Amino acid sequence: MRPGFAEQQLAELADLGISFDGDPVVQSERLTAYQEALINLADRTYECFCSRREIADAASAPHGTLVRYPGTCLNLTEAERASRRMTRRPALRLRANGARQTICDVLHGEITAEVDDVVLLRNDGVPAYNLAVVVDDAYSGIDQVVRGDDLLPVAATQAYLTGLLGGHPPIYAHVPLAVNAEGRRLAKRDGAVTLPQLAASGLGPDVVRGVIAQSLDLAAPGERLTLDVLLKRFEPDRLPRTPWVVMPSGELRSST
């Protein structure tokens, strides 16, 4: 992450009126906690020498769905592992042994899925997302996780990993993504997506907050509300089940 990026994100959330309970957890300062988790999982991991391309080529999942690890390195002998270490550093994967895990999701209900052999430690020595988020959620006492529904396929795996580390899986709420006019996840290529960029187009935080509220069916077009009012209106059952199509900033300006 480039210097100052985290501070910029926190400042933008503050501009929208969002506050926090305590200081944010900084993953780069918690490497010891991730290492301790890996030690506790030592008998449930194995070395993997596959590249992303090799996994994608070997997997049978259709385009656009979660690519599950096909088990290429699952049963390598020690001699095979030693040979591969000569040319490539291994990652560490979770050995799930075909386990299944049930999660409870506010929008999607109760879901039972097979646990994937996800990477826990990348081959460059950096703790992987699926390990870090589980360890950090337990550390922070998180009991509900809200995030994009593109991550729903890994929720069962994270809940299973939480249990292995002695924690209790949270309740999940996987919400639809914000997408562009072509249905792709909103990204930098779509133009102004940060508060400073939108402000330069004449869209201040109060307008942006109103547009977001409108996307959640919590406000009428052009209505500008405080977070206190939005909190009173908010009901999880009313959350949309379809993606929010975000139009280019110019069209957004004319709609407000």
C-alpha positions in Angstrom: 0.0 0.0 0.0 1.4 3.4 -1.0 2.2 5.8 1.9 -0.7 7.9 3.0 -3.3 5.7 1.3 -4.8 4.3 4.6 -4.9 7.8 6.1 -6.7 9.0 3.0 -9.3 6.3 3.3 -9.9 7.0 6.9 -10.3 10.7 6.2 -12.9 10.1 3.4 -14.9 7.9 5.8 -14.8 10.6 8.4 -16.0 13.1 5.8 -19.0 10.9 5.3 -19.6 11.0 9.0 -18.4 7.4 9.8 -16.6 7.0 13.1 -14.8 4.0 14.7 -14.7 2.2 18.0 -11.0 2.5 18.9 -8.1 2.7 16.5 -8.1 0.8 13.2 -6.1 -2.5 13.1 -3.0 -2.2 10.9 -2.1 -5.6 9.4 1.5 -4.7 8.8 1.9 -4.3 12.6 0.4 -7.7 13.4 2.8 -10.1 11.7 3.6 -11.8 15.0 -0.1 -12.7 15.5 -0.3 -14.2 12.0 2.9 -16.2 12.6 1.5 -17.6 15.9 -1.7 -18.6 14.0 0.4 -20.5 11.4 2.2 -22.3 14.2 -1.1 -23.4 15.7 -2.2 -24.6 12.2 1.1 -26.4 11.5 -0.5 -29.8 11.3 -3.3 -28.5 9.0 -1.1 -26.9 6.3 1.0 -28.1 3.3 3.4 -26.5 0.9 2.1 -25.5 -2.5 4.3 -24.6 -5.5 1.6 -23.7 -8.0 1.4 -20.4 -9.8 -2.0 -18.7 -10.3 -1.9 -19.5 -14.0 -1.2 -23.2 -13.2 -4.2 -23.3 -10.8 -6.5 -21.6 -13.3 -5.5 -24.0 -16.1 -6.0 -27.0 -13.9 -9.3 -25.9 -12.3 -12.6 -26.7 -13.9 -14.6 -23.7 -12.6 -16.2 -21.6 -15.3 -15.1 -18.1 -15.9 -16.4 -15.6 -13.3 -16.8 -18.1 -10.5 -14.5 -19.0 -7.6 -11.6 -21.1 -8.7 -11.0 -23.8 -6.1 -7.6 -25.2 -5.6 -7.5 -28.5 -7.5 -5.1 -30.2 -5.0 -2.1 -30.4 -7.2 0.4 -30.3 -4.3 -1.7 -31.9 -1.7 0.0 -35.3 -1.6 3.5 -34.6 -2.8 6.2 -36.7 -1.2 9.0 -35.1 0.8 11.4 -35.8 -2.1 9.1 -34.1 -4.5 8.7 -31.1 -2.2 12.5 -30.9 -1.8 13.0 -30.9 -5.5 10.5 -28.2 -6.2 12.0 -26.0 -3.4 15.1 -25.8 -5.6 13.3 -23.7 -8.2 10.3 -22.1 -6.4 9.5 -20.9 -2.9 6.3 -22.6 -1.6 3.2 -21.0 -0.3 1.3 -22.6 2.6 -2.2 -23.9 2.1 -4.9 -25.0 4.5 -5.4 -28.7 4.5 -9.2 -28.9 4.7 -9.6 -32.6 3.9 -12.9 -32.0 2.2 -14.6 -30.5 5.3 -17.9 -28.7 5.0 -18.9 -25.6 7.0 -22.3 -23.9 7.5 -22.5 -20.1 7.8 -25.4 -17.8 8.5 -25.8 -14.8 6.2 -28.3 -12.0 6.8 -29.2 -11.7 3.0 -28.5 -15.2 1.8 -29.7 -17.3 4.7 -27.9 -20.5 6.0 -25.3 -21.8 3.5 -23.3 -25.0 3.7 -20.3 -25.3 1.5 -17.1 -27.2 1.1 -14.0 -25.7 2.6 -11.3 -24.7 0.1 -7.6 -25.3 0.6 -6.9 -21.6 0.5 -3.4 -20.0 0.8 -2.6 -18.9 4.3 1.0 -17.7 3.7 2.1 -16.5 0.2 5.3 -17.6 -1.3 6.9 -14.2 -0.6 6.3 -14.7 3.1 3.3 -12.3 3.3 0.3 -13.6 5.3 -2.6 -14.1 2.9 -6.0 -12.3 3.2 -7.9 -15.3 4.3 -5.6 -15.8 7.3 -5.2 -12.1 8.3 -8.9 -11.3 8.2 -9.8 -14.3 10.4 -7.1 -13.5 13.0 -7.9 -9.8 13.0 -11.7 -10.3 13.3 -11.1 -12.6 16.4 -8.7 -10.1 17.9 -11.2 -7.2 17.4 -14.1 -9.2 18.8 -16.0 -8.9 15.5 -19.4 -10.7 15.6 -20.8 -9.5 12.3 -19.0 -9.1 9.0 -20.5 -7.0 6.2 -18.8 -7.0 2.8 -19.3 -7.5 -0.9 -21.1 -10.7 -2.2 -18.1 -11.4 -4.4 -16.5 -12.8 -1.2 -19.5 -15.0 -0.3 -17.8 -18.2 -1.8 -14.9 -17.9 0.7 -17.0 -17.2 3.8 -17.4 -20.9 4.7 -13.7 -21.4 4.5 -13.0 -18.4 6.7 -15.6 -19.6 9.3 -14.0 -23.0 9.3 -10.5 -21.4 9.8 -12.0 -19.4 12.7 -13.1 -22.6 14.4 -9.7 -24.2 13.9 -8.1 -21.2 15.7 -10.5 -21.5 18.6 -12.9 -18.7 17.7 -16.6 -18.4 16.9 -17.6 -17.6 13.3 -19.4 -14.3 12.9 -22.8 -13.6 11.3 -22.2 -12.5 7.7 -24.0 -10.0 5.5 -22.7 -10.2 1.9 -24.2 -7.3 0.0 -24.3 -6.6 -3.8 -21.4 -4.8 -5.4 -21.3 -1.3 -6.9 -20.8 -2.0 -10.7 -20.3 0.1 -13.8 -22.7 0.3 -16.7 -21.3 -3.0 -18.1 -21.9 -4.8 -14.9 -18.2 -5.0 -13.9 -17.1 -4.1 -10.4 -16.5 -0.4 -10.0 -12.8 0.5 -10.4 -10.4 3.3 -11.2 -11.0 2.8 -14.9 -14.5 4.0 -14.4 -13.4 7.5 -13.5 -14.1 9.5 -10.3 -14.7 7.0 -7.5 -13.0 8.7 -4.5 -14.4 11.6 -2.5 -11.7 14.1 -3.6 -12.3 13.2 -7.2 -16.1 13.5 -6.8 -15.7 16.8 -4.9 -13.7 18.2 -7.9 -16.8 17.4 -10.0 -19.0 19.3 -7.6 -20.2 16.4 -5.5 -19.6 17.0 -1.8 -19.8 14.4 1.0 -23.4 15.2 1.7 -24.4 14.6 -1.9 -22.4 11.3 -2.0 -24.0 10.2 1.2 -27.4 10.8 -0.3 -26.6 8.9 -3.4 -25.4 5.9 -1.4 -28.5 6.1 0.7 -30.6 6.1 -2.4 -28.8 3.0 -3.7 -30.0 1.3 -0.5 -33.6 2.4 -0.9 -33.2 4.6 2.2 -33.6 8.0 0.5 -35.4 9.7 -2.4 -33.5 11.1 -5.3 -31.7 14.3 -4.3 -32.5 13.8 -0.6 -29.6 14.6 1.7 -29.7 13.0 5.1 -27.6 12.7 8.3 -26.3 9.4 9.4 -28.6 9.5 12.5 -31.7 9.7 10.2 -30.3 6.9 8.0 -29.7 4.7 11.0 -33.3 5.1 12.0 -34.4 4.1 8.5 -32.0 1.2 8.2 -33.4 -2.4 8.2 -31.2 -5.3 7.0 -34.2 -7.0 5.3 -34.6 -4.0 3.1 -31.1 -4.2 1.6 -31.2 -4.6 -2.2 -30.4 -8.1 -3.6 -29.1 -6.8 -6.9 -25.9 -4.8 -7.8 -25.9 -1.0 -7.7 -25.1 0.4 -11.2 -23.1 3.5 -10.7 -23.3 5.8 -13.7 -20.4 8.1 -14.9 -19.9 11.1 -12.6 -21.3 13.5 -15.1 -24.7 11.7 -15.2 -24.6 11.4 -11.4 -24.2 15.2 -11.1 -27.3 15.8 -13.3 -29.3 13.3 -11.3 -28.8 15.3 -8.1 
